[in-house]
Amino acid sequence: MASSMFSGTESLTLFSSKTPNGLCFNASNFHCNKRTGFNSSTSNFNFSNNARVRHNYRVVRTIVPKCSLSASSSRPTSQPRFIQHKKEAFWFYRFLSIVYDHVINPGHWTEDMRDEALEPADLSDRNMIVVDVGGGTGFTTLGIVKHVDAKNVTILDQSPHQLAKAKQKEPLKDCKIIEGDAEDLPFRTDYADRYVSAGSIEYWPDPQRGIREAYRVLKLGGKACLIGPVYPTFWLSRFFADVWMLFPKEEEYIEWFQKAGFKDVQLKRIGPKWYRGVRRHGLIMGCSVTGVKPASGDSPLQLGPKEEDVEKPVKPFVFLYRFVLGALAATWFVLVPIYMWLKDQIVPKGQPI
Ligand SMILES: C[S@@+](CC[C@H](N)C(=O)[O-])C[C@H]1O[C@@H](n2cnc3c(N)ncnc32)[C@H](O)[C@@H]1O
């Protein structure tokens, strides 16, 4: 148990299929208790109309991992952050793709985390058809092709620069690699057995639309596995998160999945081992959310036109100003894992950090 807390892996299972209205999350139940760590082994968490979430870990009284569910209020998703746009994300990855695999992933998205996050996707058959949306340089795809034949896997991303890196990877040479938009997927309805998306939702101007697309392209009984950030509770991290990109709250993920029509929605917490379960800074890869498509065809959720018109011209100086501010805020989240790593080195093992 302790090891699972240190690796930051916990599972939250939604075991009512009702869609909650407004999702009044009982956050106080979910916060770590200062003295006892998690305050109950089987606590249930009430949503406004009886949908419930539970966690399946036991109390460990001697270890006090400072963690929290994202209980503080975040900016509404209707007010996108500076790099929560397709155009800004395109330029962000124009530059970041150069160092992405060497600098960004080791701090936030390790191979251990990836494999744990993919485990609920249940990649149980080499012949499964899998789409990896926002697949970027193919880091998550490398985890997928351990279980599924590469020829059955499609990597989709809006950044040709990120995809160029994926194309260079030998284990991915048989994958289909295509440019496209997560909010408007070029796959037919009922196409795939598994939908995977890791670390991409934070750039989507309309996350609900992307999750609705996940539902549409899956076959009956197919499973979506969406891996993404969680909202910080520490005030400075919250500030930089709100400037940079979308860090959804855990309950927001669940709500989006339910509204899209998914059943058996589950959320598993993930995090780098050296964080010892600390979640107050809002992990960039903080949870893996899964849901099963219960009926063939399109999602029951109807949406209006897309939020962002990528064809619309931008004002260059406004764009640059937004882009620079967003990128500066991102720097905070490069420093946080270094700070946590140093703390992990200094504070004796078994103590909270
Ligand atoms: C943090 S990277 C994650 C890459 C990869 N999934 C991984 O695990 O390393 C996010 C990726 O999402 C892509 N992305 C952002 N918005 C997108 C959109 N609307 N449609 C498709 N891809 C998008 C970016 O280009 C980038 O490659």
The ligand as a Tripos MOL2 file, in Angstrom:
@<TRIPOS>MOLECULE
LIG
   27    29     1     0     0
SMALL
NO_CHARGES

@<TRIPOS>ATOM
      1 C1          2.4650   17.0510  -23.9210 C.3       1 LIG1
      2 S1          2.4080   16.5130  -25.6020 S.3       1 LIG1
      3 C2          2.0460   14.8200  -25.3650 C.3       1 LIG1
      4 C3          2.6090   13.9510  -26.4340 C.3       1 LIG1
      5 C4          2.4900   12.4550  -26.2050 C.3       1 LIG1
      6 N1          1.0970   12.0450  -26.0910 N.3       1 LIG1
      7 C5          3.2690   11.9700  -25.0070 C.2       1 LIG1
      8 O1          2.7260   11.2270  -24.2150 O.co2     1 LIG1
      9 O2          4.4330   12.3250  -24.8620 O.co2     1 LIG1
     10 C6          0.8640   17.1850  -26.1690 C.3       1 LIG1
     11 C7          0.6080   16.9790  -27.6310 C.3       1 LIG1
     12 O3         -0.7550   17.3330  -27.9210 O.3       1 LIG1
     13 C8         -0.7620   17.9170  -29.2050 C.3       1 LIG1
     14 N2         -1.9960   18.6920  -29.3820 N.ar      1 LIG1
     15 C9         -2.3630   19.8160  -28.7510 C.ar      1 LIG1
     16 N3         -3.5920   20.2070  -29.1630 N.ar      1 LIG1
     17 C10        -4.0080   19.2910  -30.0760 C.ar      1 LIG1
     18 C11        -5.1800   19.1430  -30.8630 C.ar      1 LIG1
     19 N4         -6.2040   20.0140  -30.7860 N.pl3     1 LIG1
     20 N5         -5.2550   18.0940  -31.6950 N.ar      1 LIG1
     21 C12        -4.2410   17.1930  -31.7870 C.ar      1 LIG1
     22 N6         -3.1070   17.2920  -31.0720 N.ar      1 LIG1
     23 C13        -2.9830   18.3250  -30.2220 C.ar      1 LIG1
     24 C14         0.5060   18.7470  -29.2500 C.3       1 LIG1
     25 O4          0.8780   19.0750  -30.5580 O.3       1 LIG1
     26 C15         1.4800   17.8370  -28.5360 C.3       1 LIG1
     27 O5          2.1840   17.0110  -29.4100 O.3       1 LIG1
@<TRIPOS>BOND
     1     1     2 1
     2     2     3 1
     3     2    10 1
     4     3     4 1
     5     4     5 1
     6     5     6 1
     7     5     7 1
     8     7     8 2
     9     7     9 1
    10    10    11 1
    11    11    12 1
    12    11    26 1
    13    12    13 1
    14    13    14 1
    15    13    24 1
    16    14    15 ar
    17    14    23 ar
    18    15    16 ar
    19    16    17 ar
    20    17    18 ar
    21    17    23 ar
    22    18    19 1
    23    18    20 ar
    24    20    21 ar
    25    21    22 ar
    26    22    23 ar
    27    24    25 1
    28    24    26 1
    29    26    27 1
@<TRIPOS>SUBSTRUCTURE
     1 LIG1         1 GROUP 0 **** ****
